[in-house]
């Protein structure tokens, strides 16, 4: 997917249906890969797209090429990372 250039974080601006269709296609083949794709493109990439300024635009190409790999951390006050008790 990455090498083909089918999907880009810029799709959030111009073609969000494309990126969500890619999720569905990947999910029908491999759920764990779809989860990684979601974390990288939606949670990480989507956050960069939503919160960027002009000085952050250079990173879009690096996100698309996986030169920069994204992660996302979510925690709730008083729970740390104990998702079971949340």
N, C-alpha and C positions, 0 to 999 in steps of 0.2 A: 504494500500500500504506500509506504513512504517513498520508495524509489520511483514508483509510477507517477507520483505527484497528483494522484486522484483527489486527495484530501489536503486541506490547508486550514490553519487557524483563521486565515482570512475569510473562510467560508462563513464565519459568524457575521461578517459584514455584508457579503454579497449573495450567499447561497447556503443558508443554514440547513436546508433540507438535504443537501449533499452530505454534510458531515453526519447528520443523524441517520441517513440511509446507510452510510458506511458502518455505523455502529450495529445496525440491524444485520447487515450482511456478515460482518465479523462474528457477531453473537450467534448466528445460526451455524457457524463452523466451529468456533472455539470460544466458549464462555470466558475462560481465563484471559485470553488475548483481548477480548472485548472489554474486560475490566481494565486491563492495562491501557488500552486505547482510550477509554473514557477518562481515566485519571490524567493521562498525558494531554489529550486534546481538549477535553471539556473542563476538567477541574483546574489544571495548571494553565493550559493555553487559553481557555475561556476567561480565566481570571486576569491573565496578562492583557488579553484583548479588551476586556471590560474596564480595566483600571489603568491602561497605558497612557502615557503622554507621548509627544513627538520624540522624545529622547529614548523611548523604549521600542520604537518600531523596528529597529535593526534585529531584534530578537525573534521576530516572526519567522524569518527564514531558518534560523537556527532551531526553532521548535519544530518546524516542518521537516527538517532533515535529520532530526534526532541528535544533532550536535549538542543541543541542550536538552536534557531529559527532565521531564517534570515530575513532581510529586505533589501531594496534597495532604496536609495534616489537619485533622479536625479533633477538637477536644471540647469537653464541657466542664465548666467550672465545678470543682469538687469531685470529678470522676477520673481525671487524667485520661488514660487510654483504655479504661475498663468498659468496653462496649457491652459486655454481658450484663452488667448492673445498671447501665444507662437507662 
